[in-house]
Amino acid sequence: MKIRFLGAVGTVTGSRSLLQADGARVLVDCGLFQGFKSLRERNWEPFPLDPRSLDAVVLTHAHLDHSGWLPALVRDGFRGPVYCTEPTRDLLGLLLPDSGRIHEEDANFANRHGTSRHTPAEPLYTEDDALRALDHLKAVPFHTPQEVAAGLNALFVPAGHILGASTVQLSHKGQRWVFSGDLGREDDLLMRPPEAPPEAEALVLESTYGDRVRARGVDPLDALAELIHTVANRGGALLVPAFAVGRAQALLWALRRLLDDGRIPALPVILDSPMAVSATDLFIKHHIFHRLSPTDCARMAEGVRFVREVEESKALRNIDGPHILISASGMLTGGRVLHHLARLGPNRNNAIALVGFQAPGTRGGDLVAGKRVLKLHGQEVPIEASVHNLEGYSAHADQIELVDWLRRLKSPPEALWLNHGEPAATEALRRKIQDELGLRAMVPPENLDLNLDGPTRPRAPSAPSPAAMGYDPRESARVRALVEDSSYIPADEDVGFLDREDLRATRLMLEYLKPDRLLREAGVQDVVVVFGGARVLSPERAAEALRRAQLELSRSPDDPARQAAVALAQRQVAKSPIYEDARRFGRLASSEELRAGVTLTVMTGGGPGVMEAANKGAWELGRPSVGLNITLPKEQLPNPFLSPGLCFRFRYFALRKMHFLLRARALVAFPGGFGTLDELFDVLCLMQTKKLSRMPVVLVGETFWRKALNLEHLVEEGVIAAEDLDLVRFVDTPEDAWSTIRAFYAEGGPGGTFFFDPPTLRHAP
């Protein structure tokens, strides 16, 4: 058996995993990518293999990030069955056609208003595509093995989270692979806790909340009650964007309990989402799969105004006085809630309660991040209503619950992969699992076949089983315990061992060796290192930031914070030509030879701003583009203009700086802050003390640098020598910078001994 991760790697959306066994191919989940535009655009990419070659699809649950690409898969040729639980099948009957309608409506809107770069704009898939996909669904009971392909059996186990959600075990010839799906909480208002995981040789675990720990012993109803009182006292409305499945019903139940206990005033409660209304009916139908009795389900709906029709939804704009309005979608990605947000958001008497995970790049994610101007139906809308993130209503297990779920395994898996999480969450969970359970969890690469016999396996002892060696059961158990102990893991595979404080020297050596070997193998010998500020924006981004800041200021001209934001944005616009200068330099250095037969490779810190611009210049010409990232408390992701295989992440600044200089033939610094100055002065100190051969150090932007560095003052004070002024050159354009570098080597720079042997290029004699 082998697995290929086709999505949900480094993100919480687009769950798709291909499992292959003896020619059988089964896709586990078939989700939409959501959030940032770069992710959403992946929905339009062709499936990486012929959909007709799939034997079956297995769905863990109905949320669109796990099921929403199914209509496209069927449209593109998939003809097999789609296995899921009965509640999931019924929920998909609501979710998928609704998703198709939304895609059609979005395309029609774009065509009417000319907001798409495509003519005409086409939907990702249609309602008819979704209806055809429903014909492929086959319901499977929990705890009942089902053959889904030749020799491949699936077992569905309740996972909590939402109605019908499951953990799935797929087994083939005695090997068991388990997919956690999305795991629910122990104290969820509606759903029962996830059952213990089935036994597994390989396990794929979600990590959505891998870096979060909720406060224990806190009643989530308290925060909701307090917010309702606050909004009612100021005469406003409470808008709750909620997922139609699960979260909307949990809110209705929470409100019913608060009303029954006399903890909130009897405000009008409106559920404006046809799908949420229908999903509430399904909660009643499938009551055996959650905590509520049929009586509780009926009480949950008491006094609630259920809105299905469009005209009735539009009429809600005429409601006066305090009220509670629940509407989909939960991350504000679409649906009727956007109309209500456009109407209620600009009024500071109102409040917005976010009650679930908000993926980065969605409007909900923007609100959590502090953004207060949202684009709704093509218009910029200021959000003056107060925004409240009520995490107590999330349906996802937190870090403690995820680790405890793993702890319930009778024996550890041979391979453990983490997916469905933002990078910081996945990494935090990986380390927690290592610390708490001693298990090596791995973050898988995308679109690469992995199996238990390959390099991803934590340990694969070649010895026969203890029983085969003639040991009795008690002796076999002791041998098995020895093999599973962390001491038995080969040292080079034991992450916990390598992370020990007294192994720092080993880590330092590895951090030198890995980039050095890979750069040598890639043929990267001579580089120009480009430094500069990470906060420099491209002209397009700077102009957009200024436009948004000015729009916010126009809503509240006397707000000092908004005035400051406009001033900052104006400075960013003024500095944005630096981005184009760095990009131009990257092109020059990548396209023109330094000397006969020698072309430099652009190397940067791999981050945004000037670094991104220089990398982009090289990348646009198809030249190698190298980035050396650094692990920081506030993680910095690599920019998108780095060559695959040439983007490295360092733990230690010292080793990162060493690799900047090992192959450096010139250093070019654009305006920047402390990081730029730190790197610059390290180089100057090494050259001053002759630990580093002289090379061109060029500062682009003479006005900026003369103000930032008064080197003549240092000479006057006697703390550096006059000849040290020759270590740097000030220029104003990228063309001058490149000419300065070429002239240095044409004229013959002074020799010297580098503290590591330079790979090839010497100063011209």
N, C-alpha and C positions, 0 to 999 in steps of 0.2 A: 504494500500500500504506500502511496505517496500523496502529498498535498501540495497544492499551489495556491497561494493567497493572491486573489485578484482584486481585493479591495479591503477597506477598513484597516489598513496598515498606516499608522501615524495619523489616523483620523477616526472619528466616531461614525462615519457614514460609509455607504457603499459596500456593505458586507457581502462578500462573494468568495467562497473557498471551493476549489476543485479537488475532489478526492478520486483517486484512480487506483484500481485493483484488478490485476489480471485482465486488462482490457476494458473493464467496466468504468464508466465515468459518471460521477454524481456531483452535482453542484449543491453545496450547502449554502442556502440563502442566496437571494438575487436582488440586492438592495440598490436604491438610488443613492447617488452622491449628492449631498446637500451642503449648504453653507457658502464658502467662498466661491467666487465665479470660477476660479481655476479648478475647483472640485466639481462644480455643476457641469462644466464643459466635458468632463470625463463621461457623463451619461451619453454623449453623442458619439463616443469612440466605438468602433466596431468591437464586438466581443472577441477576445483573443483566440478563440477556436470556433470552429463551425458549430453553431447551436444544434445542428442535426446530429452531431456526434455524441451528444449527452444522452445518457440512458434515463436519467431522472433528475428532479430537483427536490431537495428536502428543505423545508422552511422551519426555522425555530419559532418564529412568531410573525404577527401581522404588520408591525410597524414598517413604514415605507422604506426606511434605510436598510431593511432586511428583505423586503418583498416587492418594492415599487418598480423594479426594472423588469419584472416578469412579463408584462405585456410586450415590451420591446423584444425580449428573448423569443417569445412565441411568434411575434410578427416576423422575426428574422429567421425562423425555420425550426425552432424547437418543437418536437412532436410528442415528447414523452410525458409521463405522469408527474404531478407535483404533489408530494406527500406532506401532510401537516395534520395538526389536531383538528377536531371538529369545530371548536370555538374559533380557531384561526381561520378555517375555511369560511365560516359565516362572517367573520369580520372583514375578510378580504372581499367578500361580496359587496361590502360598503366602500372600502378604502380604494380599491383599484379603479372601479368606474369613476369615482369622484376624482381621483388623480388624473385620469384621462380627460375628464371634463375641464379640469383646471388647466392642463396643458393646452387644450384647444382654445380656451378662453384667453390665455396669455398670448397665444399666437394671433388670435383675432384682434386683441387689443393692440399688439405691436404693429399689425398691418394697418389698422385704422389710424394710429397716431404716428406711424413712421419711426418707432423707437427701436427697431431691429436693424442690424447691418445686413440682414438677409432679406432678399426680395423674391418671393414672399416669405414671411416667417412661417415655419412649419412647427407643429407640435412634436414633442419627443415621441408621444404616441397618443392615440385617440381613445375615446370611450369605447368604441367598437373593438379596438385592440384589447382593451382590458376585459371586456365581456368574453372575448374568445379565450383569453388566458384562464378565466374562471372555469371553463370546460375541462381544464386539465387537472383540477384539484381533486385529490383523493384523501378523505379523512381517515386517520389512523387513531385508535384509542391509545391512551396513555398505558405504559407498562406492557404493551403487546408487541412482540417482535414482528416486523414486517419486512419481507424481502423487497428491496427497492431496485435492485439490479442483480444480475447473475452472481449468486454466492455472496451478496452483500446485504446484510440485514440492518434495519434501523430500529432503535428503541427510543421512544419519546418519554421523558421524565419531567414532571412539573417543575418550572423554574421561577414561579412567582411572576413578578414584573407586570404583565398584563394578562387579560383573559386568554387562555390557550397557550401561553408562552411555554416553551419547553427547552430542556437540555436534550441533545440528541447523541446517542451512542451508535456508531456505525461499526459493524464487526465483519471480519472476513478471514476465514481460515484461522480462527483463534486470536487474531490481532484486533484490538478494540481501540477505536479513535472516538474521542468525546468532544463535542462542541458545546460550550456552555450556553450559547445564546446570550441574551441579556438577562442577568440575574436580578431578582427582586430583593426586597428588604425583609428583614425579620419582623418588623413592626408596621408593615404596610396597612393602611386603613382598609383596603379591600381584599388584596390578594394574600393567600397563605404563603408562608416562607418557602423558598426553594427546597426541594428534596435533596438528599445527599447525592453527590455525583456518582454516576455509574463507574465501575472500575475501568481503567484505561491504561493502555501502553503509551498512548499519545493523547494529549489534551490541549485544546485551544480555549483560552480563557479571556473573556472580555475585560477591559480595564477602564471603562468610562469614568468611574469615580475612583480610580486607583490612587489618586493623591489627596482624597478628601476623607475626613473623619467627622461624622456628625456628632453633635453633642448628645450624650445619652441622658435619659431621664427627663427630656424636654418634650412637653406635649405640643405637637404642631398646631393644635387648635388654638393655643394661647395667642400666637402671633397673628393668626387670621382674625380672631375676635378683636384684638387690639386695633388692627388695621381697619376693620369694619366700623368700629366706634369712631376712630379718627376721621374717616371719610364722611360718616353720617353727621358728625358734629359740624363739619364745614360745608354741609349741603351738597356734597359731590357724589360722583358715581365711582364704583370700583369695577374696573375692567380686568378680567382674568383671561388672558390667552391660555387655552388649555387644549391638550391633545384630545381629540374626540373620543378616543378609546382609552379608558382607564382613568386619566387625570380628571376629565369632566365628571365622571361618576364619583370619584373620590371626593371632589369638591362638593358635589351635591350631598353626599353622605356627611361630610364634615359640617356643612351648613345645617343639616337637619339635626345633628347632635347638639350643635351650639344653640339652635332655637329651642330644642326640647329642654335644654338645661337652663334656659333663660339668660344665656351669656351674651346674646346679641339682640339688637332690635329687629322687629319683624319687617325687614325691608323687602321690596319686590326682588325676586330672583328670576333671572331670565337665562335660558339656555338657547342661544341662537346658533345652531349648527344642526342641519338636518341629519348629518352623519352621527353626531353625538346623541341626538334623540333616538335614532335607530340603534346605536350601540347600547344605549341604556336599556332598550327592549331586549337586546341579546344578553345583557347581564342578568335580567330576570329569567330568560330561557335557560341559561347555563349557570344557575345559581350553585350547583354542586361543585363548581370549580373555583369558588371564592368564599370569602368569610360570611357574606350576608345571606340571611334567610329570605325566602320569598316575601315574608312580611316586612323585613327591613328594606328590601328593594322597593316595595310599594310606598313605604314611608319616605324613602329617599326622594321620591318624585312628588310628594305632597306639596302643594302650593307653588310649584315651579311652573313658570310659563315657558312652554316648549314652542320654539319658533321653527317652522319648516319652510314656509313660503317666502320668496324674495320680497314681495311687497310688504309683508308683515315685518320683515327685517328692516326694510327702509323706514317703516313707520316708527321704529324705535328711536329715531332722532327727535321725536316729539315728546319723549318721556321727560317729565320734570321731577326734581327732588332726588334724594339719595336712592340708589338702587345698585344691585349687583348684577353684572352682565358677564356671562361666561360664553366664550366663542372660540372657534378654532381658526387658525392652527396654533399649536402651542409655542412654536419658535417664531411666530409672526412671518412665516414664509409665504403665506397666501391665505385665501379664505375670507369670510365675512369680517373677521376680526380686524382686518386692515381698514375697512370703512369705519368701524367704530373707533379705531385708534386715531384715524385722521380727524374724527369729530371730537373725541374726548381728550386726546393727548394734549392739545394746546391750552387746556384749562387747568390752572394750578390747584383748583379745588378737588380735582379728580385724582385717582390713584390707579396705578397699574401693578398688578401682582403677578410675578413670574413664578410658576410653580413646578418647573421641571428643568431638565438639562437644556441649556441654550448653546447650541453649537457655534463656534467662532465663524463669523461670516454671515450669520443670519441676523435679522433685525433684533431678535431677542438677545442674541449674543452681543450686538452693538449696545443695547440698553444696559446689559450687565457691565460692559466695559466703560460705561459712562457717556456714551454718545447721546446727544439730546436733539439732534436733527436727523430725521429719517426720510428716506425717499419712499413715498407711498403713491402708487398709481401715477408715476412720472412727476410728482410734485414734492418739493422739499417741505416737510412739516416739522415745526418745532414741537418738542415734547416738554411741556411745562408741568404736566401731572407728575406727582411723586412716583418713583419707581421702587418697588420692593421685591427682593429676591427671597421667596419663602422656600428654602431648600427642604424643609420638613415634608414636602409633598412629592418629592422625587420618587420615582419607581425603581431607581437603580440602587443596587447594593453599594455600600461605601467600601473603603479599603479594608476595614476590620472584617466586614461581612464576606468580602471576596476571599480573604485569607482563611477565615473560619470555614468557608465552604470547601476549600481545598483540603483543610485539615481533616475533613470527614472521610477522605479517601482511605480505604483500608491499606493500600500500598501505593507508594509514589509512582507517578508515570515515568516512563523512560525519556519522554520528551514533553516539554511544556512550553507552548508558544502563547504570547500575549498579543491580542489584537483589539480592535474597536476602542481606541483611546487616543487622545492627544498625546504627543511625545512625552510631555512632562508627567502626565498621569501614568502612562505605561512604564516609564522608567522608575517612578516612585514605587509602583506596585512590584516591579521586578526586584528592586532592592529589599522591599519588605518581605517578599516571599523567601528570598535568600536568607535574610536575617532571622525570620521567625521559624521557617520550616526547613531551612538548609537545602532547598530545591533550587536548581538552576533553571530559571525561566529565561526564555529568549524572545527577542523581538524579531519576527521573521522578515526576510526580504520579500518584496512583491514580485509576482510573476516568475518565480523560480521553483522548480520541483524540489521538494524536501522529503526525506524519508528517515526511518529509524536507523538505517545502515550508513547514512552519509555523515558529513562533517557536523551536522546539526545535532546529532545524538549526544546527550551529555556524557554517557559512558556506555560502552558496548562490550562487556567482557566476552572473550571468545571461549571461555571454559564451558563445559557442559553443565546442565542443571545439577544442583546438589543431589537430587534423588537419583539421577543417572549415574552418579559416582558411588552409589551404594550407601549413602547416609540415611539414617532413620529420620522420621519427620522432625524430631526435636533438633537433631544435628543439622538437618537441612535448613530449618528456621534460623539457626545461629549463623550458618554460612550466608544465607540470604540477607540477614541483618548486617553482616560485615560488608557484603557487596554494596548494600544501599547506603552505608555510612559515608559521610563526606570525605573521610580519609582515603577512601578507595578511589575517588575521582582522580584521574591523572592531573598532575599539578597544573599543566597548561590549560586544562578545561575547568579548573575550580575557581570560579569568579570570586567566591567568598574568601578563599585563601589569598588570591592575588590582591584583594582589597585591604589586606592587613596593613597596619601602620608600618611594621618592620619589613614589609616588602616594597617600600617606596623605591629603593634602588633598582629593583627589578622592573617596576613600572616605568621608571625613568628610562631605563635601557630599552624597553619595548617601545616606548614613545619615540625614541630616537630611531630604532630599527625599522618599524613598520613604514612610516612615510619615506624614509631613505630608500628602502628596497623598492617600494612601489613607484617612486619617482624615477629611480634608475631604470626599472623595467619599462616604464612609459617613455623613456628616452628624454626626460626633462633634465637638462644639464645646466643651462645658463638662463637665469631669470632676472627680470627687473621687478623689484618689489615696490608696490604702490601703497602708500599710507594716506589716510585722510579721514575726515569726519564721517561718522555713521549717520549723523542727523541731516546731512545734505540731501535735499530732495531733487528729483528730476523736475524740469520746468513744468511738465504736465501735472505732476502730483502737487507741486507747490501752488500752482494756479488754482487747482481744485480745493486745496486746503484753505486758501485765502477766500475763495468764493463761499465756502461753507461758514467760515468764521464771520464774514461780513453779513451773511444771511442771519446767523444767530444774533449778531449785534443789532441788526435792524429790528429784531423782535423786542429787544430790551437795551436801548441805546445808552442808558446810564449804568449798566452793569460793569463794574471795574474788571471782573474776570473776563468778560467777553471783549472788552476793550484791549486787555492784555493779549488775548488770543489773536485778535486782528493784528496787533503790533508784531507778535511773533510770526504770524503767517506772512506778513509783509517782509520781514527779514529773511524768511525762507525763500520767498520769491527772488529777493535781491541776491541771495547766495546760490540760487539754482544754476546759474551759468557754470559754476564749479563742476557740477555733475557732467555737463556736456564737455567741459575741458578734459576731465578725467577719462571720459569715454573716448574722446578724440586721441588722447595719449595712448590708450590701450590699443587702438587701431594702428597708430603709427608704429609702436613698439613691436606689434605682431606682424606687420606687413613689410617693414624695411629691415634689411640686414644691418647688424651692428658692424660687422666686417665680413669679408668674403666667407661665405659658408656658415655664418653664425647668425641666427635669428633668435631673439630673446623670447622667453615665455613670460607672460604676465602672471605674477603671484601677488595675492592680497590676503587680508585677514578673512576674506570670504563672507563678510557681512553686508549690510546695506550701505547706502550713501556713496561716498567716493569709491569704496571697494567694489560695490556692485557695478558702478559706472565703468571702471577700468576693466573688470571682468567682461562686461557686456561688449566693450569695444573689441576684445579678442574673440569672444564667442561669435560675434556677428560675421567675422571673417573665417569662421570654422577652425580657428587656431586653438591649441590647448589653453586652458584657463584654470589656474590653480587657486584654491582657497584653503587657508589654515584657520579654522574656527577654534574657539576656546570655550570650554564649559564654564558658565557663569551662574551666579544665583538666579539672575533673570535671564533665562535661556535665550541665546541669539541663534536664529536659524540661518543656514547658508542662503546666499542669494541664488536666483535661478539660472545664473549665467556661468556656472562652473562646469567643468568637464566631468562626466561620470568617471569615478575612479581616481579623481584628482582633488577631491574635497575631503579634508582631514579634520578631525576634532581632537583637540588636545586637552589634557587635564592640567598641565603645568605650563605657565607662561615661559619659563626658562627654555624648555624644549621647543616651544613654538617659535621663540625668537631665534634659537639656534637654526631651525630649519629655514627661517627667512633668509639667513645669511650664508648658509652652506653653499648655495648655488648663485648667490646674488652677484650681479655684475654692475648694478646701479640701483640706487634708491631714490624714489621720487615721492615727495610729500606735498599733498594739497592741504588747504586749511583744515584744521581739526582741533580736537580738544586734548584732554590729558593722555588718552591712549596714543594718539599720534605723537605727542611730545615725548612720551616715555620711550616709544620705539626709536624716535629720532635721536634722542640723547644717548641711548644705548649704543647706537652705531657710531656717533661722534666720539664717545668715550673710547670705544674699541680701536678706532682709527688713531685717535690722539695718542693712545698708549701702545700703538703698533702691534696690537693683538689681532688686528684685522688689516688686510692689505687696503691701500687707498683705492677708492672707487668713487665715481661721481655720486654726490648727494645733492639733489636738486630740489629747491623749494619753489613751488609754483604759486604765484600770487604775491609779488614782492611787497605790496602795500600791507597786506595782512601780516606777512612774516616779519617785516621790519618792526612792526608794532609789537608783535608777540615775542620776538627775540632781539634784544638789544645787545648783540655780541660785542660791539665796540665798547660798551660800558664795562663788560667783563675784562676786556684788554686794559682799559683805563684803571680798573681796580686791581690789576695785576694777578687775577685769578686764572687767566688763560694767556697763552703767548700770542703775539701778533700773527705768527704764521698759522695759528689754528683757525684764523678767519678763512683760510683757503680751503678748509674742509668742506665748505658748503658753497653753493652757487644759487643766487636768487634770479628767477626769471618770471615772466608774466604770462607766457602762453605755452601750451603743450608742444608746439612746434619748436620753441626755443629750448624747452627741456630736452627734447630728443636730439636737437643739434648739439647741445652741451655734452650729452653722453657720447655721441659719436665722435665729437672733437677730442674728448678725453682719450679715447682709445686710438684715434688716428695719430695723435701727437705723442702717445706713449706715456701712460701714467706711471708713477713711481711704483716699483715692485714692493714686495713684502711677503710675509709668511702668514697665511691664514691659519687659524687654530685647528682647522681640519683641511685636508688636502683638497683644493678646488678640483672639480671633476675634469674640465678640459680647458676652458678659455683662460689664457694668460693675458696680462697687459701687453699690448704690442711693443716690440723692442724698439 
